[in-house]
């Protein structure tokens, strides 16, 4: 992970960020995808938006989580 010279990150902030990313990847993203797939009362645009947001959130936060771990 590339550190910017003018940004300082305390240990507590790092842990909060990692917890937030784990939550996004393993709870929020699957929930959004599931609601998008099973939401029969939603119109097509809303369903595709939820699925897209779930996939996008999973990819973005998953990538950043892997960078934080490695």
C-alpha positions in Angstrom: 0.0 0.0 0.0 1.4 3.4 -1.0 1.4 5.8 1.9 1.1 9.5 1.2 3.6 11.6 3.1 1.0 14.1 4.3 -1.5 11.5 5.6 -1.0 10.0 9.0 -3.1 7.1 10.1 -3.3 6.1 13.7 -3.6 2.4 14.7 -7.2 2.8 15.9 -8.2 4.4 12.6 -6.6 1.6 10.6 -8.5 -1.0 12.6 -11.7 0.8 12.2 -11.1 1.0 8.4 -10.4 -2.7 8.2 -13.5 -3.6 10.2 -15.6 -1.4 8.0 -14.2 -3.0 4.9 -14.8 -6.5 6.2 -18.4 -5.5 7.0 -18.9 -4.1 3.5 -17.4 -7.2 1.7 -19.0 -10.0 3.8 -22.3 -8.5 4.9 -23.5 -5.4 3.0 -22.5 -6.5 -0.5 -24.2 -9.9 -0.4 -27.2 -8.3 1.2 -27.5 -5.7 -1.7 -27.0 -8.4 -4.3 -29.6 -10.7 -2.6 -32.2 -8.0 -2.4 -31.5 -7.1 -6.0 -32.0 -10.7 -7.2 -35.0 -11.6 -5.0 -36.8 -8.2 -4.9 -39.8 -9.1 -7.0 -41.6 -5.8 -6.2 -38.8 -3.7 -7.5 -38.6 -2.4 -11.0 -35.8 -3.5 -13.3 -33.7 -0.3 -12.8 -33.8 -0.6 -9.0 -32.9 -4.3 -9.1 -29.9 -3.7 -11.5 -28.8 -0.7 -9.4 -28.8 -2.8 -6.2 -26.9 -5.7 -7.8 -24.4 -3.3 -9.4 -23.8 -1.4 -6.1 -23.3 -4.8 -4.3 -20.8 -6.0 -6.9 -19.0 -2.6 -7.0 -18.8 -2.4 -3.2 -17.5 -5.9 -3.0 -14.8 -5.4 -5.6 -13.7 -1.9 -4.3 -13.6 -2.8 -0.6 -12.3 -6.3 -1.3 -9.3 -4.9 -3.2 -8.6 -2.4 -0.5 -8.9 -5.0 2.2 -6.5 -7.2 0.5 -4.0 -4.3 0.2 -4.4 -3.6 3.9 -3.8 -7.3 4.8 -0.9 -7.8 2.5 
